[in-house]
Amino acid sequence: VTAPSGGWSVVVDGYDEELQRVHDALLSLGGGGVGTSGGTLLARGSAHRWLVVAGIYDGTGPETHLLVGPVLTGLAVAEADERLRRILDLRHGVLTEQVRDPDGTVELTRFVSLVRPGTVAVRTVPAAARPSPPRLVADLPAEEGERQGVRWTRVAGTHGGIVAAVVERRRDEVVDDVVAVHSDPAGAPDPDEAVARAVALDGIGVDALLAEHRDAWERRWETADVRVEGDEALQRDVRFALFHLIGSVPDHDEAAVGARGTTGTAYRGHVFWDADTFVLPFLAATHPPAARAMLEYRLRRLGPAREAAAAAGRDGARFPWESARTGRDVTPRTARDRTGELVPIRTGDEEEHIVAQVAWAACQYADWTGDHGFERGPGRVLLVETARYWASRVRIDHDGTGHIDGVIGPDEYHESVDDNAFTNVMARWNLRRAAEAVERFGGDDLPLDTRTVEPGEPGRWRAVADSLVDGYDPATGRYEQFAGFSDLEPLCISEVAPRRPIAADLWLGFDRVRNAQVVKQADVVMLHHLVPEAVEPGSLRPNLEHYEPLTAHGSSLSPAIHAACFARLGEPDRALDALHMASRIDLDDLTGTTAGGLHLATMGGLWQALVFGLAGMRARDGRLTIDPHLPTAWDGMEVRVCFHGSTARVVVARERIEVSAASPIPVRVGDADAVAGPTPCRFIRSDDHWEPAP
Ligand code: IFM
C-alpha cells in the first residue's frame, strides 16, 4: 500500500494472494449504508467480492450476521498481478482499477453513491473488457429474474433480504453499469423496486451520478477534514480513517453501525459500544444526521432493552453488549480457544457499561448539535431509562456505600469483577446527567411510552450516584481499576512485550493474565477521556502514568485513547507513538484481523485523539472550547466541524488560534471568550495563557 503525496489517495499495486482480503477491505467503498469490497474486478478464482447493507442481517440469536448481497460479475480479463493497480480517491469516494493488458489498459471506475442510498456504479473502458449481458452474482443461493429487460438477483436470509438490479449502457468504448440495491430488514425485498430504481438511475446517467457524488464528498470534507501540518504520512492515514467513517454510516432512517461498519463482516456486523462511544462523536461533530440515525437505531430498540432490564429484575433499559436486528443481546455464549477448547464468553452478561455509553452518545449528540427537540424528547428518554437501570442495579451496602458487582469493564481480561471504576463512574455520571435533564425539562410528557418520572426519582438517582464507590485513593491520586486489582500479580507488560497491540491473554495464557495487573485496553484511562469532568481533578497524570505501562493494547480501541490523554496532559510528543499505532492498525494490519473489515472504532478514536486530544476541542455548556497541545514536530492543525448547526473551521498554530464559522458561535480558549462568525475570532498565547486577539 503506497501513498502519493497530497494525502488524498491510497494505492495498491499488483495482486498479493496472501494480503488480498486485507487490500480488499482497505479499498472498500461505502455510502448511504451500502458497502462493497474493493476486490479486483478481474476474473480471479480466489477473489471474493461482497456487498453488505448496514442493518440487514441473516440468522437469529448469536448467529445473527450481516447478509452478503449480490455483486456485479468481474471482467472478461483474466489474471493479472503486477499489471494491476487500484487507486482509492479519498476526496471523492472513487475507486479506480487499472489493468495493463498487452492490448492496452483497461480502466474501471466505481463508486457507491453518497447521494442516493443503494446506488453502485461501475464504468469500464474499453467496452470489450466487460462481459455482456451484465450479471449479478451472490455467495448464497439467489433468485434471479428479469423485468422490463432489467436483470435482478435477490438473496433472502431468515429475516432480511437484498435485491440488486443492473442496467447497462454501452456507447463507443465505454460501458456503464448502474446497480440499484434495495433491501428489507424483515423479509424478501420486492425486485420491482430495484428494477424501477435502476431504470431511473440509468436515466440520470453515470456522468451525472458521478458528478453529484464527487460534490457530496467534497461537501462532507468541508465539515470533517483534519489537517496535520508536519506529518504527511499521518495526514494520509487520518483521511483514510475519516473516509471510511463517512462511508460506513447512513444518515437517514436508522444506522446500525457494526464493529467493522460496511467494510467487512467480522464480528458478524454486530453493534458494540464501538458505535456509540468511538464512531458517534465524529459524526455528531461533522454530520449530525448520521449521528442522529445511530441514536435512532438504539431508540427503536428501547423495547427489547426494557424487556432485558425487566428480565433481570431491574428497571429502565439494559442495552445489549452486542446488538443486531432485534435489539436483543446477540453476544455469542462460547468460543473455541487456540487449543480447540470451548470457553464461555461472559461479555454479553457482564459488560454492562454499554448502558451508560448509549446515554453518553446521546449527550455528545446534544452537546455538539444543540438539538433541543432531541434533548427534551428522545434524548431525555435515553437518560431516564438508563439512569433507572443503574438505580436498580446498584447494591447499597449496610454502610450506605453503593456497589456494582460482577461486571466486565473495557479491560476484558478480567471478568466478574466488583466495582470496576469505569463502570461505577460512568453509572454515576449517567445518574447525575439524567437528574439534571429532568430538573431542566421536567419528568412528564416523555415520548416512546416512557413512564413519567416520579417526583422523588431524580433525588434518588443523585443519592445512588453519591453512594457509589469508585476506588479512588487520594494518597496516590489513582483509581483502582476494580476491587482487588492491586492485589494481583504485578506484571508490567511494557517491559516484557513490544509496544504494539498484543493479545496478552493468548501470549501469556488466560490464567496468568486473569490473575495479573495486565490491562487489555484503556479502562481507568478511558474514564478520563470520556468524562473528564466526572473524575477527580488532577487525576489524569497519576492514572495515565500508572496504567499505560500495564496496558497491552490487546484491543485496537486502546492506542488512540492513550494518545488523546497524553495530549490532554500537555505532553503531545508522548502522544505520537500511540497516535501512529492507531493510524496504522488497518493499513499495516497490526492485529492480523483487517481482512474481516476495518476497525471503525479505532478510526473514530483517531479522530478523537486529534480533535479532543491534540486540538483539545470539546462541545461544552453551549460553547466550543479549545485547548490545543501541538507536538513539537508539527507546525499546526486545522479542524473542520459542525457546531450547533454552523460549520466551523479551527486553525491552530503554536502561538495562535483562529476560528471562523458560517454563523456566530461562542468559543472559549482557556479563560478567554469570543464569538466566531464569518469574521474569524483570534486568540494569541501570552506566557502560559490565551488572550483574545484583535
Ligand atoms: O467492543 C470491542 C471491545 O471493547 C474489545 N473487543 C472487540 C470489541 C469489538 O470491537
Boltz pocket constraint, residues with backbone or C-beta under 6 A from the ligand:
constraints:
  - pocket:
      binder: B
      contacts: [[A, 259], [A, 267], [A, 272], [A, 273], [A, 274], [A, 410], [A, 412], [A, 555], [A, 557], [A, 601]]
      max_distance: 6.0
